[in-house]
Amino acid sequence: MELRDSLGTAMVVVTHELASIFATGSNSVFLDVSQRTMTAAGNPSTLLAETNDPTLRLFLTRGEKS
């Protein structure tokens, strides 16, 4: 976050680690290899709160009830 702020630029981070997604992601893109497409994009917290996609919900909660 400090590097992003000091450079005044966007950063691209590729991760499956939930803490990083929610702590640093203001705009995330979710890809589905089986569908070979982007399945969702946006703020990860907003997506979690609003998604009806069970696969995305499972990924963002790792199966825990939210």
PDB file of N, CA, C, O and CB in Angstrom:
ATOM      1  N   MET A   1       0.834  -1.183   0.000  1.00  0.00           N
ATOM      2  CA  MET A   1       0.000   0.000   0.000  1.00  0.00           C
ATOM      3  C   MET A   1       0.884   1.254   0.000  1.00  0.00           C
ATOM      4  O   MET A   1       0.578   2.230  -0.684  1.00  0.00           O
ATOM      5  CB  MET A   1      -0.952  -0.006   1.219  1.00  0.00           C
ATOM      6  N   GLU A   2       1.976   1.224   0.766  1.00  0.00           N
ATOM      7  CA  GLU A   2       2.881   2.378   0.806  1.00  0.00           C
ATOM      8  C   GLU A   2       3.512   2.619  -0.561  1.00  0.00           C
ATOM      9  O   GLU A   2       3.630   3.761  -1.004  1.00  0.00           O
ATOM     10  CB  GLU A   2       3.979   2.168   1.866  1.00  0.00           C
ATOM     11  N   LEU A   3       3.917   1.544  -1.225  1.00  0.00           N
ATOM     12  CA  LEU A   3       4.520   1.663  -2.549  1.00  0.00           C
ATOM     13  C   LEU A   3       3.519   2.245  -3.534  1.00  0.00           C
ATOM     14  O   LEU A   3       3.857   3.138  -4.311  1.00  0.00           O
ATOM     15  CB  LEU A   3       5.024   0.297  -3.042  1.00  0.00           C
ATOM     16  N   ARG A   4       2.297   1.748  -3.508  1.00  0.00           N
ATOM     17  CA  ARG A   4       1.244   2.265  -4.392  1.00  0.00           C
ATOM     18  C   ARG A   4       1.032   3.750  -4.155  1.00  0.00           C
ATOM     19  O   ARG A   4       0.978   4.537  -5.100  1.00  0.00           O
ATOM     20  CB  ARG A   4      -0.076   1.501  -4.176  1.00  0.00           C
ATOM     21  N   ASP A   5       0.911   4.131  -2.883  1.00  0.00           N
ATOM     22  CA  ASP A   5       0.661   5.529  -2.551  1.00  0.00           C
ATOM     23  C   ASP A   5       1.836   6.426  -2.916  1.00  0.00           C
ATOM     24  O   ASP A   5       1.636   7.531  -3.419  1.00  0.00           O
ATOM     25  CB  ASP A   5       0.356   5.663  -1.076  1.00  0.00           C
ATOM     26  N   SER A   6       3.053   5.965  -2.670  1.00  0.00           N
ATOM     27  CA  SER A   6       4.220   6.802  -2.954  1.00  0.00           C
ATOM     28  C   SER A   6       4.441   6.982  -4.454  1.00  0.00           C
ATOM     29  O   SER A   6       4.913   8.033  -4.885  1.00  0.00           O
ATOM     30  CB  SER A   6       5.466   6.198  -2.318  1.00  0.00           C
ATOM     31  N   LEU A   7       4.106   5.969  -5.252  1.00  0.00           N
ATOM     32  CA  LEU A   7       4.270   6.065  -6.699  1.00  0.00           C
ATOM     33  C   LEU A   7       3.050   6.661  -7.381  1.00  0.00           C
ATOM     34  O   LEU A   7       3.131   7.112  -8.524  1.00  0.00           O
ATOM     35  CB  LEU A   7       4.558   4.702  -7.277  1.00  0.00           C
ATOM     36  N   GLY A   8       1.923   6.665  -6.687  1.00  0.00           N
ATOM     37  CA  GLY A   8       0.693   7.189  -7.277  1.00  0.00           C
ATOM     38  C   GLY A   8       0.239   6.374  -8.471  1.00  0.00           C
ATOM     39  O   GLY A   8      -0.188   6.928  -9.485  1.00  0.00           O
ATOM     40  N   THR A   9       0.329   5.080  -8.353  1.00  0.00           N
ATOM     41  CA  THR A   9       0.004   4.214  -9.481  1.00  0.00           C
ATOM     42  C   THR A   9      -0.823   3.020  -9.036  1.00  0.00           C
ATOM     43  O   THR A   9      -0.940   2.742  -7.842  1.00  0.00           O
ATOM     44  CB  THR A   9       1.276   3.740 -10.171  1.00  0.00           C
ATOM     45  N   ALA A  10      -1.380   2.334  -9.983  1.00  0.00           N
ATOM     46  CA  ALA A  10      -2.121   1.105  -9.691  1.00  0.00           C
ATOM     47  C   ALA A  10      -1.138  -0.054  -9.535  1.00  0.00           C
ATOM     48  O   ALA A  10      -0.058  -0.053 -10.126  1.00  0.00           O
ATOM     49  CB  ALA A  10      -3.158   0.799 -10.813  1.00  0.00           C
ATOM     50  N   MET A  11      -1.522  -1.023  -8.746  1.00  0.00           N
ATOM     51  CA  MET A  11      -0.692  -2.214  -8.542  1.00  0.00           C
ATOM     52  C   MET A  11      -1.532  -3.432  -8.909  1.00  0.00           C
ATOM     53  O   MET A  11      -2.733  -3.474  -8.642  1.00  0.00           O
ATOM     54  CB  MET A  11      -0.166  -2.310  -7.054  1.00  0.00           C
ATOM     55  N   VAL A  12      -0.896  -4.410  -9.515  1.00  0.00           N
ATOM     56  CA  VAL A  12      -1.555  -5.664  -9.838  1.00  0.00           C
ATOM     57  C   VAL A  12      -0.969  -6.732  -8.931  1.00  0.00           C
ATOM     58  O   VAL A  12       0.245  -6.938  -8.906  1.00  0.00           O
ATOM     59  CB  VAL A  12      -1.383  -6.037 -11.352  1.00  0.00           C
ATOM     60  N   VAL A  13      -1.833  -7.410  -8.185  1.00  0.00           N
ATOM     61  CA  VAL A  13      -1.414  -8.470  -7.280  1.00  0.00           C
ATOM     62  C   VAL A  13      -2.211  -9.711  -7.640  1.00  0.00           C
ATOM     63  O   VAL A  13      -3.435  -9.658  -7.753  1.00  0.00           O
ATOM     64  CB  VAL A  13      -1.624  -8.069  -5.776  1.00  0.00           C
ATOM     65  N   VAL A  14      -1.527 -10.817  -7.819  1.00  0.00           N
ATOM     66  CA  VAL A  14      -2.201 -12.085  -8.086  1.00  0.00           C
ATOM     67  C   VAL A  14      -2.084 -12.929  -6.833  1.00  0.00           C
ATOM     68  O   VAL A  14      -0.979 -13.244  -6.392  1.00  0.00           O
ATOM     69  CB  VAL A  14      -1.590 -12.824  -9.333  1.00  0.00           C
ATOM     70  N   THR A  15      -3.235 -13.303  -6.249  1.00  0.00           N
ATOM     71  CA  THR A  15      -3.210 -14.062  -5.002  1.00  0.00           C
ATOM     72  C   THR A  15      -4.486 -14.860  -4.824  1.00  0.00           C
ATOM     73  O   THR A  15      -5.523 -14.546  -5.407  1.00  0.00           O
ATOM     74  CB  THR A  15      -3.008 -13.132  -3.813  1.00  0.00           C
ATOM     75  N   HIS A  16      -4.391 -15.890  -4.014  1.00  0.00           N
ATOM     76  CA  HIS A  16      -5.560 -16.648  -3.567  1.00  0.00           C
ATOM     77  C   HIS A  16      -5.745 -16.456  -2.068  1.00  0.00           C
ATOM     78  O   HIS A  16      -6.639 -17.057  -1.472  1.00  0.00           O
ATOM     79  CB  HIS A  16      -5.413 -18.155  -3.912  1.00  0.00           C
ATOM     80  N   GLU A  17      -4.919 -15.635  -1.460  1.00  0.00           N
ATOM     81  CA  GLU A  17      -4.932 -15.459  -0.015  1.00  0.00           C
ATOM     82  C   GLU A  17      -5.970 -14.413   0.380  1.00  0.00           C
ATOM     83  O   GLU A  17      -5.835 -13.238   0.037  1.00  0.00           O
ATOM     84  CB  GLU A  17      -3.537 -15.055   0.494  1.00  0.00           C
ATOM     85  N   LEU A  18      -6.995 -14.838   1.094  1.00  0.00           N
ATOM     86  CA  LEU A  18      -8.133 -13.972   1.392  1.00  0.00           C
ATOM     87  C   LEU A  18      -7.769 -12.700   2.137  1.00  0.00           C
ATOM     88  O   LEU A  18      -8.304 -11.636   1.826  1.00  0.00           O
ATOM     89  CB  LEU A  18      -9.131 -14.725   2.187  1.00  0.00           C
ATOM     90  N   ALA A  19      -6.884 -12.780   3.100  1.00  0.00           N
ATOM     91  CA  ALA A  19      -6.520 -11.583   3.861  1.00  0.00           C
ATOM     92  C   ALA A  19      -5.972 -10.505   2.930  1.00  0.00           C
ATOM     93  O   ALA A  19      -6.296  -9.328   3.094  1.00  0.00           O
ATOM     94  CB  ALA A  19      -5.482 -11.927   4.951  1.00  0.00           C
ATOM     95  N   SER A  20      -5.152 -10.886   1.960  1.00  0.00           N
ATOM     96  CA  SER A  20      -4.595  -9.922   1.003  1.00  0.00           C
ATOM     97  C   SER A  20      -5.675  -9.344   0.109  1.00  0.00           C
ATOM     98  O   SER A  20      -5.665  -8.151  -0.195  1.00  0.00           O
ATOM     99  CB  SER A  20      -3.515 -10.580   0.149  1.00  0.00           C
ATOM    100  N   ILE A  21      -6.606 -10.187  -0.312  1.00  0.00           N
ATOM    101  CA  ILE A  21      -7.677  -9.724  -1.197  1.00  0.00           C
ATOM    102  C   ILE A  21      -8.502  -8.641  -0.512  1.00  0.00           C
ATOM    103  O   ILE A  21      -8.777  -7.597  -1.103  1.00  0.00           O
ATOM    104  CB  ILE A  21      -8.582 -10.900  -1.616  1.00  0.00           C
ATOM    105  N   PHE A  22      -8.895  -8.892   0.734  1.00  0.00           N
ATOM    106  CA  PHE A  22      -9.748  -7.935   1.431  1.00  0.00           C
ATOM    107  C   PHE A  22      -8.973  -6.734   1.969  1.00  0.00           C
ATOM    108  O   PHE A  22      -9.534  -5.644   2.075  1.00  0.00           O
ATOM    109  CB  PHE A  22     -10.463  -8.623   2.566  1.00  0.00           C
ATOM    110  N   ALA A  23      -7.698  -6.912   2.308  1.00  0.00           N
ATOM    111  CA  ALA A  23      -6.910  -5.810   2.873  1.00  0.00           C
ATOM    112  C   ALA A  23      -6.429  -4.828   1.810  1.00  0.00           C
ATOM    113  O   ALA A  23      -6.358  -3.626   2.068  1.00  0.00           O
ATOM    114  CB  ALA A  23      -5.716  -6.361   3.626  1.00  0.00           C
ATOM    115  N   THR A  24      -6.103  -5.317   0.633  1.00  0.00           N
ATOM    116  CA  THR A  24      -5.493  -4.445  -0.374  1.00  0.00           C
ATOM    117  C   THR A  24      -6.332  -4.247  -1.619  1.00  0.00           C
ATOM    118  O   THR A  24      -6.086  -3.313  -2.383  1.00  0.00           O
ATOM    119  CB  THR A  24      -4.177  -4.991  -0.769  1.00  0.00           C
ATOM    120  N   GLY A  25      -7.305  -5.095  -1.840  1.00  0.00           N
ATOM    121  CA  GLY A  25      -8.053  -5.040  -3.095  1.00  0.00           C
ATOM    122  C   GLY A  25      -9.192  -4.041  -3.074  1.00  0.00           C
ATOM    123  O   GLY A  25     -10.152  -4.198  -2.319  1.00  0.00           O
ATOM    124  N   SER A  26      -9.086  -3.017  -3.898  1.00  0.00           N
ATOM    125  CA  SER A  26     -10.199  -2.089  -4.061  1.00  0.00           C
ATOM    126  C   SER A  26     -10.983  -2.426  -5.328  1.00  0.00           C
ATOM    127  O   SER A  26     -12.149  -2.058  -5.466  1.00  0.00           O
ATOM    128  CB  SER A  26      -9.690  -0.632  -4.111  1.00  0.00           C
ATOM    129  N   ASN A  27     -10.331  -3.126  -6.241  1.00  0.00           N
ATOM    130  CA  ASN A  27     -10.983  -3.590  -7.457  1.00  0.00           C
ATOM    131  C   ASN A  27     -10.349  -4.924  -7.812  1.00  0.00           C
ATOM    132  O   ASN A  27      -9.161  -4.980  -8.129  1.00  0.00           O
ATOM    133  CB  ASN A  27     -10.847  -2.547  -8.634  1.00  0.00           C
ATOM    134  N   SER A  28     -11.118  -5.986  -7.762  1.00  0.00           N
ATOM    135  CA  SER A  28     -10.612  -7.325  -8.025  1.00  0.00           C
ATOM    136  C   SER A  28     -11.297  -7.912  -9.241  1.00  0.00           C
ATOM    137  O   SER A  28     -12.433  -7.566  -9.566  1.00  0.00           O
ATOM    138  CB  SER A  28     -10.812  -8.233  -6.809  1.00  0.00           C
ATOM    139  N   VAL A  29     -10.580  -8.810  -9.907  1.00  0.00           N
ATOM    140  CA  VAL A  29     -11.121  -9.548 -11.038  1.00  0.00           C
ATOM    141  C   VAL A  29     -11.023 -11.020 -10.687  1.00  0.00           C
ATOM    142  O   VAL A  29      -9.965 -11.495 -10.274  1.00  0.00           O
ATOM    143  CB  VAL A  29     -10.360  -9.217 -12.377  1.00  0.00           C
ATOM    144  N   PHE A  30     -12.115 -11.739 -10.848  1.00  0.00           N
ATOM    145  CA  PHE A  30     -12.152 -13.156 -10.532  1.00  0.00           C
ATOM    146  C   PHE A  30     -12.312 -13.943 -11.826  1.00  0.00           C
ATOM    147  O   PHE A  30     -13.209 -13.680 -12.628  1.00  0.00           O
ATOM    148  CB  PHE A  30     -13.300 -13.479  -9.539  1.00  0.00           C
ATOM    149  N   LEU A  31     -11.418 -14.919 -12.012  1.00  0.00           N
ATOM    150  CA  LEU A  31     -11.392 -15.719 -13.225  1.00  0.00           C
ATOM    151  C   LEU A  31     -11.789 -17.149 -12.905  1.00  0.00           C
ATOM    152  O   LEU A  31     -11.471 -17.663 -11.832  1.00  0.00           O
ATOM    153  CB  LEU A  31     -10.002 -15.675 -13.880  1.00  0.00           C
ATOM    154  N   ASP A  32     -12.483 -17.790 -13.835  1.00  0.00           N
ATOM    155  CA  ASP A  32     -12.880 -19.185 -13.673  1.00  0.00           C
ATOM    156  C   ASP A  32     -12.234 -19.984 -14.796  1.00  0.00           C
ATOM    157  O   ASP A  32     -12.578 -19.819 -15.966  1.00  0.00           O
ATOM    158  CB  ASP A  32     -14.443 -19.348 -13.684  1.00  0.00           C
ATOM    159  N   VAL A  33     -11.299 -20.846 -14.433  1.00  0.00           N
ATOM    160  CA  VAL A  33     -10.558 -21.605 -15.441  1.00  0.00           C
ATOM    161  C   VAL A  33     -11.473 -22.573 -16.176  1.00  0.00           C
ATOM    162  O   VAL A  33     -11.277 -22.808 -17.368  1.00  0.00           O
ATOM    163  CB  VAL A  33      -9.400 -22.367 -14.794  1.00  0.00           C
ATOM    164  N   SER A  34     -12.458 -23.137 -15.506  1.00  0.00           N
ATOM    165  CA  SER A  34     -13.339 -24.096 -16.186  1.00  0.00           C
ATOM    166  C   SER A  34     -14.227 -23.402 -17.211  1.00  0.00           C
ATOM    167  O   SER A  34     -14.556 -23.989 -18.243  1.00  0.00           O
ATOM    168  CB  SER A  34     -14.207 -24.842 -15.164  1.00  0.00           C
ATOM    169  N   GLN A  35     -14.617 -22.166 -16.941  1.00  0.00           N
ATOM    170  CA  GLN A  35     -15.436 -21.402 -17.886  1.00  0.00           C
ATOM    171  C   GLN A  35     -14.584 -20.574 -18.842  1.00  0.00           C
ATOM    172  O   GLN A  35     -15.075 -20.060 -19.847  1.00  0.00           O
ATOM    173  CB  GLN A  35     -16.391 -20.490 -17.132  1.00  0.00           C
ATOM    174  N   ARG A  36     -13.293 -20.454 -18.512  1.00  0.00           N
ATOM    175  CA  ARG A  36     -12.351 -19.655 -19.307  1.00  0.00           C
ATOM    176  C   ARG A  36     -12.841 -18.235 -19.516  1.00  0.00           C
ATOM    177  O   ARG A  36     -12.830 -17.706 -20.628  1.00  0.00           O
ATOM    178  CB  ARG A  36     -12.111 -20.311 -20.653  1.00  0.00           C
ATOM    179  N   THR A  37     -13.275 -17.630 -18.411  1.00  0.00           N
ATOM    180  CA  THR A  37     -13.805 -16.274 -18.496  1.00  0.00           C
ATOM    181  C   THR A  37     -13.696 -15.564 -17.149  1.00  0.00           C
ATOM    182  O   THR A  37     -13.433 -16.185 -16.119  1.00  0.00           O
ATOM    183  CB  THR A  37     -15.266 -16.299 -18.967  1.00  0.00           C
ATOM    184  N   MET A  38     -13.902 -14.270 -17.181  1.00  0.00           N
ATOM    185  CA  MET A  38     -14.000 -13.486 -15.962  1.00  0.00           C
ATOM    186  C   MET A  38     -15.413 -13.677 -15.424  1.00  0.00           C
ATOM    187  O   MET A  38     -16.387 -13.513 -16.159  1.00  0.00           O
ATOM    188  CB  MET A  38     -13.672 -11.962 -16.217  1.00  0.00           C
ATOM    189  N   THR A  39     -15.525 -14.019 -14.160  1.00  0.00           N
ATOM    190  CA  THR A  39     -16.846 -14.260 -13.581  1.00  0.00           C
ATOM    191  C   THR A  39     -17.345 -13.102 -12.737  1.00  0.00           C
ATOM    192  O   THR A  39     -18.549 -12.972 -12.515  1.00  0.00           O
ATOM    193  CB  THR A  39     -16.817 -15.504 -12.746  1.00  0.00           C
ATOM    194  N   ALA A  40     -16.432 -12.253 -12.261  1.00  0.00           N
ATOM    195  CA  ALA A  40     -16.845 -11.109 -11.442  1.00  0.00           C
ATOM    196  C   ALA A  40     -15.717 -10.093 -11.396  1.00  0.00           C
ATOM    197  O   ALA A  40     -14.546 -10.429 -11.572  1.00  0.00           O
ATOM    198  CB  ALA A  40     -17.234 -11.558 -10.005  1.00  0.00           C
ATOM    199  N   ALA A  41     -16.095  -8.846 -11.157  1.00  0.00           N
ATOM    200  CA  ALA A  41     -15.113  -7.772 -10.989  1.00  0.00           C
ATOM    201  C   ALA A  41     -15.702  -6.727 -10.068  1.00  0.00           C
ATOM    202  O   ALA A  41     -16.901  -6.450 -10.116  1.00  0.00           O
ATOM    203  CB  ALA A  41     -14.711  -7.143 -12.357  1.00  0.00           C
ATOM    204  N   GLY A  42     -14.854  -6.141  -9.225  1.00  0.00           N
ATOM    205  CA  GLY A  42     -15.289  -5.087  -8.323  1.00  0.00           C
ATOM    206  C   GLY A  42     -14.620  -5.183  -6.975  1.00  0.00           C
ATOM    207  O   GLY A  42     -13.706  -5.983  -6.775  1.00  0.00           O
ATOM    208  N   ASN A  43     -15.075  -4.373  -6.064  1.00  0.00           N
ATOM    209  CA  ASN A  43     -14.540  -4.388  -4.712  1.00  0.00           C
ATOM    210  C   ASN A  43     -14.877  -5.731  -4.068  1.00  0.00           C
ATOM    211  O   ASN A  43     -16.044  -6.123  -4.055  1.00  0.00           O
ATOM    212  CB  ASN A  43     -15.107  -3.205  -3.871  1.00  0.00           C
ATOM    213  N   PRO A  44     -13.886  -6.447  -3.532  1.00  0.00           N
ATOM    214  CA  PRO A  44     -14.158  -7.781  -2.991  1.00  0.00           C
ATOM    215  C   PRO A  44     -15.179  -7.791  -1.853  1.00  0.00           C
ATOM    216  O   PRO A  44     -15.966  -8.732  -1.754  1.00  0.00           O
ATOM    217  CB  PRO A  44     -12.879  -8.392  -2.505  1.00  0.00           C
ATOM    218  N   SER A  45     -15.189  -6.789  -1.010  1.00  0.00           N
ATOM    219  CA  SER A  45     -16.167  -6.741   0.082  1.00  0.00           C
ATOM    220  C   SER A  45     -17.580  -6.550  -0.458  1.00  0.00           C
ATOM    221  O   SER A  45     -18.528  -7.166   0.029  1.00  0.00           O
ATOM    222  CB  SER A  45     -15.821  -5.610   1.063  1.00  0.00           C
ATOM    223  N   THR A  46     -17.711  -5.696  -1.462  1.00  0.00           N
ATOM    224  CA  THR A  46     -19.013  -5.469  -2.085  1.00  0.00           C
ATOM    225  C   THR A  46     -19.481  -6.721  -2.810  1.00  0.00           C
ATOM    226  O   THR A  46     -20.648  -7.102  -2.714  1.00  0.00           O
ATOM    227  CB  THR A  46     -18.949  -4.283  -3.059  1.00  0.00           C
ATOM    228  N   LEU A  47     -18.572  -7.359  -3.534  1.00  0.00           N
ATOM    229  CA  LEU A  47     -18.930  -8.588  -4.239  1.00  0.00           C
ATOM    230  C   LEU A  47     -19.411  -9.652  -3.262  1.00  0.00           C
ATOM    231  O   LEU A  47     -20.406 -10.326  -3.527  1.00  0.00           O
ATOM    232  CB  LEU A  47     -17.737  -9.112  -5.045  1.00  0.00           C
ATOM    233  N   LEU A  48     -18.730  -9.810  -2.155  1.00  0.00           N
ATOM    234  CA  LEU A  48     -19.138 -10.796  -1.160  1.00  0.00           C
ATOM    235  C   LEU A  48     -20.532 -10.489  -0.631  1.00  0.00           C
ATOM    236  O   LEU A  48     -21.348 -11.396  -0.462  1.00  0.00           O
ATOM    237  CB  LEU A  48     -18.134 -10.838  -0.007  1.00  0.00           C
ATOM    238  N   ALA A  49     -20.804  -9.234  -0.373  1.00  0.00           N
ATOM    239  CA  ALA A  49     -22.099  -8.846   0.181  1.00  0.00           C
ATOM    240  C   ALA A  49     -23.234  -9.001  -0.831  1.00  0.00           C
ATOM    241  O   ALA A  49     -24.378  -9.246  -0.448  1.00  0.00           O
ATOM    242  CB  ALA A  49     -22.042  -7.413   0.669  1.00  0.00           C
ATOM    243  N   GLU A  50     -22.923  -8.859  -2.111  1.00  0.00           N
ATOM    244  CA  GLU A  50     -23.988  -8.780  -3.114  1.00  0.00           C
ATOM    245  C   GLU A  50     -24.075  -9.955  -4.084  1.00  0.00           C
ATOM    246  O   GLU A  50     -25.047 -10.047  -4.834  1.00  0.00           O
ATOM    247  CB  GLU A  50     -23.814  -7.550  -3.893  1.00  0.00           C
ATOM    248  N   THR A  51     -23.098 -10.849  -4.093  1.00  0.00           N
ATOM    249  CA  THR A  51     -23.092 -11.897  -5.118  1.00  0.00           C
ATOM    250  C   THR A  51     -24.165 -12.955  -4.893  1.00  0.00           C
ATOM    251  O   THR A  51     -24.495 -13.314  -3.762  1.00  0.00           O
ATOM    252  CB  THR A  51     -21.738 -12.559  -5.164  1.00  0.00           C
ATOM    253  N   ASN A  52     -24.690 -13.437  -6.005  1.00  0.00           N
ATOM    254  CA  ASN A  52     -25.574 -14.592  -5.999  1.00  0.00           C
ATOM    255  C   ASN A  52     -24.867 -15.809  -6.580  1.00  0.00           C
ATOM    256  O   ASN A  52     -25.454 -16.884  -6.701  1.00  0.00           O
ATOM    257  CB  ASN A  52     -26.855 -14.294  -6.786  1.00  0.00           C
ATOM    258  N   ASP A  53     -23.598 -15.627  -6.940  1.00  0.00           N
ATOM    259  CA  ASP A  53     -22.803 -16.698  -7.542  1.00  0.00           C
ATOM    260  C   ASP A  53     -22.240 -17.596  -6.440  1.00  0.00           C
ATOM    261  O   ASP A  53     -21.401 -17.147  -5.660  1.00  0.00           O
ATOM    262  CB  ASP A  53     -21.653 -16.113  -8.414  1.00  0.00           C
ATOM    263  N   PRO A  54     -22.681 -18.848  -6.360  1.00  0.00           N
ATOM    264  CA  PRO A  54     -22.209 -19.724  -5.278  1.00  0.00           C
ATOM    265  C   PRO A  54     -20.706 -20.014  -5.337  1.00  0.00           C
ATOM    266  O   PRO A  54     -20.070 -20.209  -4.301  1.00  0.00           O
ATOM    267  CB  PRO A  54     -22.968 -21.027  -5.320  1.00  0.00           C
ATOM    268  N   THR A  55     -20.141 -20.044  -6.543  1.00  0.00           N
ATOM    269  CA  THR A  55     -18.707 -20.307  -6.673  1.00  0.00           C
ATOM    270  C   THR A  55     -17.894 -19.138  -6.129  1.00  0.00           C
ATOM    271  O   THR A  55     -16.901 -19.342  -5.430  1.00  0.00           O
ATOM    272  CB  THR A  55     -18.338 -20.573  -8.142  1.00  0.00           C
ATOM    273  N   LEU A  56     -18.306 -17.925  -6.444  1.00  0.00           N
ATOM    274  CA  LEU A  56     -17.609 -16.747  -5.932  1.00  0.00           C
ATOM    275  C   LEU A  56     -17.751 -16.654  -4.417  1.00  0.00           C
ATOM    276  O   LEU A  56     -16.778 -16.375  -3.716  1.00  0.00           O
ATOM    277  CB  LEU A  56     -18.150 -15.471  -6.597  1.00  0.00           C
ATOM    278  N   ARG A  57     -18.964 -16.888  -3.908  1.00  0.00           N
ATOM    279  CA  ARG A  57     -19.182 -16.858  -2.466  1.00  0.00           C
ATOM    280  C   ARG A  57     -18.310 -17.897  -1.765  1.00  0.00           C
ATOM    281  O   ARG A  57     -17.715 -17.606  -0.727  1.00  0.00           O
ATOM    282  CB  ARG A  57     -20.662 -17.102  -2.143  1.00  0.00           C
ATOM    283  N   LEU A  58     -18.230 -19.103  -2.322  1.00  0.00           N
ATOM    284  CA  LEU A  58     -17.405 -20.153  -1.747  1.00  0.00           C
ATOM    285  C   LEU A  58     -15.930 -19.736  -1.715  1.00  0.00           C
ATOM    286  O   LEU A  58     -15.234 -19.953  -0.723  1.00  0.00           O
ATOM    287  CB  LEU A  58     -17.575 -21.454  -2.541  1.00  0.00           C
ATOM    288  N   PHE A  59     -15.468 -19.134  -2.816  1.00  0.00           N
ATOM    289  CA  PHE A  59     -14.081 -18.679  -2.864  1.00  0.00           C
ATOM    290  C   PHE A  59     -13.815 -17.588  -1.825  1.00  0.00           C
ATOM    291  O   PHE A  59     -12.813 -17.642  -1.112  1.00  0.00           O
ATOM    292  CB  PHE A  59     -13.744 -18.163  -4.265  1.00  0.00           C
ATOM    293  N   LEU A  60     -14.700 -16.608  -1.738  1.00  0.00           N
ATOM    294  CA  LEU A  60     -14.474 -15.465  -0.846  1.00  0.00           C
ATOM    295  C   LEU A  60     -14.680 -15.800   0.637  1.00  0.00           C
ATOM    296  O   LEU A  60     -14.228 -15.058   1.508  1.00  0.00           O
ATOM    297  CB  LEU A  60     -15.397 -14.331  -1.233  1.00  0.00           C
ATOM    298  N   THR A  61     -15.341 -16.883   0.915  1.00  0.00           N
ATOM    299  CA  THR A  61     -15.547 -17.275   2.321  1.00  0.00           C
ATOM    300  C   THR A  61     -14.839 -18.571   2.659  1.00  0.00           C
ATOM    301  O   THR A  61     -14.789 -18.968   3.823  1.00  0.00           O
ATOM    302  CB  THR A  61     -17.032 -17.419   2.619  1.00  0.00           C
ATOM    303  N   ARG A  62     -14.301 -19.219   1.673  1.00  0.00           N
ATOM    304  CA  ARG A  62     -13.692 -20.545   1.830  1.00  0.00           C
ATOM    305  C   ARG A  62     -14.682 -21.507   2.490  1.00  0.00           C
ATOM    306  O   ARG A  62     -14.303 -22.373   3.279  1.00  0.00           O
ATOM    307  CB  ARG A  62     -12.390 -20.452   2.669  1.00  0.00           C
ATOM    308  N   GLY A  63     -15.968 -21.328   2.142  1.00  0.00           N
ATOM    309  CA  GLY A  63     -16.984 -22.249   2.602  1.00  0.00           C
ATOM    310  C   GLY A  63     -17.604 -21.923   3.944  1.00  0.00           C
ATOM    311  O   GLY A  63     -18.549 -22.590   4.364  1.00  0.00           O
ATOM    312  N   GLU A  64     -17.089 -20.904   4.630  1.00  0.00           N
ATOM    313  CA  GLU A  64     -17.659 -20.529   5.925  1.00  0.00           C
ATOM    314  C   GLU A  64     -18.941 -19.753   5.705  1.00  0.00           C
ATOM    315  O   GLU A  64     -19.080 -19.039   4.712  1.00  0.00           O
ATOM    316  CB  GLU A  64     -16.657 -19.695   6.757  1.00  0.00           C
ATOM    317  N   LYS A  65     -19.871 -19.891   6.623  1.00  0.00           N
ATOM    318  CA  LYS A  65     -21.113 -19.141   6.538  1.00  0.00           C
ATOM    319  C   LYS A  65     -20.829 -17.672   6.789  1.00  0.00           C
ATOM    320  O   LYS A  65     -20.074 -17.318   7.695  1.00  0.00           O
ATOM    321  CB  LYS A  65     -22.155 -19.676   7.542  1.00  0.00           C
ATOM    322  N   SER A  66     -21.445 -16.815   5.970  1.00  0.00           N
ATOM    323  CA  SER A  66     -21.225 -15.371   6.145  1.00  0.00           C
ATOM    324  C   SER A  66     -22.501 -14.674   6.530  1.00  0.00           C
ATOM    325  O   SER A  66     -22.507 -13.458   6.719  1.00  0.00           O
ATOM    326  CB  SER A  66     -20.664 -14.749   4.874  1.00  0.00           C
TER     327      SER A  66
END
